[in-house]
Amino acid sequence: MGLTRVKDVPYTAPGARFHFREPVVMLDAAHCQRIEIAHVSEGWIVTEGGRLAGRFETVETAYQQALAICDDLFEQGVPSRVYELPQAA
């Protein structure tokens, strides 16, 4: 499993009187839940893992939904990435 070290963040254990640095790692894209935003003739769609998560009139509302999905996945301990797909010619 490929891990990429992103940065160190300060961390204080509950009840501790000291700080230490905990490494933050990010999984390679292949190990992340893929969330896609795509422009379609009726507006924008968001998919999560290949399943439709919603249809939206603007790209802004599509991104809001994608970020809400990321937040939910983060709370479950699941890494995710958002991709905006290029428009078809």
C-alpha positions in Angstrom: 0.0 0.0 0.0 1.7 3.2 -1.1 1.6 6.0 1.5 2.8 9.5 0.8 3.8 11.6 3.8 2.1 15.0 3.5 3.1 16.9 6.6 3.4 16.8 10.4 0.7 18.3 12.5 0.8 19.2 16.2 -1.2 16.8 18.3 -2.1 16.8 22.0 -3.3 13.6 23.5 -6.4 14.1 25.7 -5.3 15.0 29.3 -1.6 15.3 28.2 0.6 18.1 29.3 2.9 17.9 26.2 2.6 18.2 22.5 4.1 15.8 19.9 4.0 15.6 16.2 1.9 13.0 14.5 2.6 12.2 10.9 -0.2 12.7 8.5 -0.2 10.4 5.5 -2.3 10.4 2.4 -3.1 7.2 0.5 -2.3 6.9 -3.2 -5.2 7.8 -5.5 -5.8 4.2 -6.2 -6.8 3.6 -2.6 -9.1 6.6 -2.3 -12.8 6.8 -2.9 -13.2 8.6 -6.2 -15.8 11.4 -6.4 -16.4 12.9 -9.8 -18.1 16.1 -11.0 -19.1 16.1 -14.7 -20.9 18.6 -17.0 -23.9 17.1 -18.8 -26.5 18.7 -21.0 -28.9 19.2 -18.1 -26.3 20.7 -15.8 -23.8 18.9 -13.5 -23.7 15.4 -11.9 -21.8 14.1 -9.0 -20.8 10.4 -8.8 -19.3 8.5 -5.8 -17.5 5.3 -6.7 -19.3 5.3 -10.1 -22.8 5.7 -8.6 -24.9 8.8 -9.2 -24.9 11.0 -6.1 -26.9 13.9 -7.5 -27.8 16.3 -10.3 -27.2 20.0 -10.0 -27.8 23.2 -12.0 -24.5 24.8 -11.2 -20.9 23.6 -10.7 -20.9 25.4 -7.3 -23.7 23.3 -5.9 -22.1 20.2 -7.4 -18.8 21.0 -5.6 -20.8 21.6 -2.4 -22.3 18.1 -2.7 -18.9 16.6 -3.5 -17.3 18.2 -0.4 -20.2 17.1 1.8 -19.6 13.5 0.6 -15.8 13.9 1.4 -16.7 15.1 4.9 -19.0 12.1 5.5 -16.3 9.7 4.2 -13.6 11.5 6.4 -15.8 10.9 9.4 -15.9 7.2 8.5 -12.1 7.1 8.1 -12.3 6.7 4.3 -9.9 8.8 2.2 -11.4 10.4 -0.9 -10.5 12.6 -3.8 -12.7 14.9 -6.0 -12.2 15.1 -9.7 -13.8 17.4 -12.2 -14.0 15.6 -15.5 -13.3 17.5 -18.7 -16.2 18.3 -20.9 -16.7 16.1 -23.9 -16.0 17.8 -27.3 
